[in-house]
Amino acid sequence: MARYLAGGVVLLAGFALTVGAISFKAAPVSNAVLQVRAELDRDLANILSAVPVERNPQLTMEPIVGRGGLVTSPDRRFYTYVLCPPLPSPDDPERCAHRVCFEENPRSPKIYEVRGEPELQETTRLISGLKWVNDFTLSYERWEGPHFGHRYVFDVRSKKQVAAYDLFG
């Protein structure tokens, strides 16, 4: 009986390897992944700073794909989100300035807003890729078009920008 069980296990293991090899070989290769090249931009490297702002209950968090609006640091000490304060113009009365905000916890009395990007050049563009690089460094991107944008890296402890990158996609 043991000999038959051992033979079945070997046969089953061989079958699993064969199926695995066939499915691996037959897996389609996807070219849908966007290749993005990032180059350090020294001109934009020190333009951002954090400014304390008052909580405005009329502003709501902008949705971030798959996350609602609130992005928590890995150690759960800091929270970041995007607000869009009104910035109306004669051409577009609904225009707003997309701003990254962060706070130490959701009920903190101090909210900080990342500022310093060229007005009307960057702030009216959507923010994407908002994420924590580590427990205290956040990163986000603003795209000018489908093939060019900027990535900003910001340290929430020192409330200063760490780096900026030009993105080519």
Secondary structure, DSSP 4 states (H G I P E B T S, - for coil): -HHHHHHHHHHHHHHHHHHHHHHHHHPPPP--SPP-EEEE-STTTT--EEEEE---TT--PPPBTTTBT-EE-TTSS-EEEEE--B---SS-TT-B--EEEEESSTT-S-EEEEE-SPTTTTTTSPEEEEEESSSSEEEEEEESSSSEEEEEEEETTTTEEEEEEEEE-
